[in-house]
Amino acid sequence: MRGHFLSLFLLFSLISLISVNTTNAGEWRISPIRIEMSAQDKSTSITVINEDKVPINFQVKAMEWTQDENGKDVYIDSDDIIFFPKVFTLAPGKERLIRIGLKALTPIKEKTYRLFVEEIPSQQNKEGVALQIALKFGIPIFVKPLREDTKWEITKKMVSNSIFHLQMENKSNHHLQVHYIRIKGYAGEKEVFSKDIKGWYVLSGAKRLFSGKLEECNKIDKILFQLVSNGFTFDDKIDISKESCNP
């Protein structure tokens, strides 16, 4: 699976072997790339498809997914998710179901996991030293609470040293997904520039700081910005001074 299959959910793993050659990862994909379940759901599945011309070996692991006080993703081992198979080989052009089940959960707050499907690099036909690239997908699994309650707060919005900062705190009992933040810089009524900052998940109870450099900061006197998420849209503005742009 190359660039056109990569997404927010793709993680890269570089596995070094003693070599001067480079071996590309196999071409494969997963469907779906996101799972939502309730406590009443007994099971679901994903499909791994080998689009390469050679067999590909895979290993699978489930981990609980949380975020720390800085919004950084944290993964720990968990046995809440039951899945099969854990290791398998997929022939060219073939598909394989990974069956996924839940242990008994009745969460008041959404539980979040990732099921990591990772390619195991082949050792065949290698001469000398080689660098192999293995792809790893972390499929998000959201186990929804019995009732969703959406609350959020913008806890920081500022421009300092020509860098835009916006911090959001998710006070909901379920995740929010910021799709993007669109920023437009103005000198008077004239639009000087526009840019998008990529979003990410903000899990229940977590905070996340989104930042982006304003390349034309010294030419503007204000910015208008819009945060677009799966649960809400937030519009606001920030007045820009010389102190905002200079170190």
ABEGO torsion letter per residue (X at the ends): XBAAABBAABBBBBBBBBBABBBBBBBBBBOBABBBBBAABABBBBBBBBABABBBBBBBBBBBBBBBAAGBBBBBBBAABBBOBABBBBBBGBBBBBBBBBBBBBBABBBBBBBBBBBBBBABGBBEBBBBBBBBBBBBBBBBBABBBBBBBBABBBBBGGBBBBBBBBABABBBBBABBBBBBBBEABBABBBBBBBBBBBBGBBBBBBBBBAAAAABABBBBBBBBAABBBBBBBBBBAAAABX
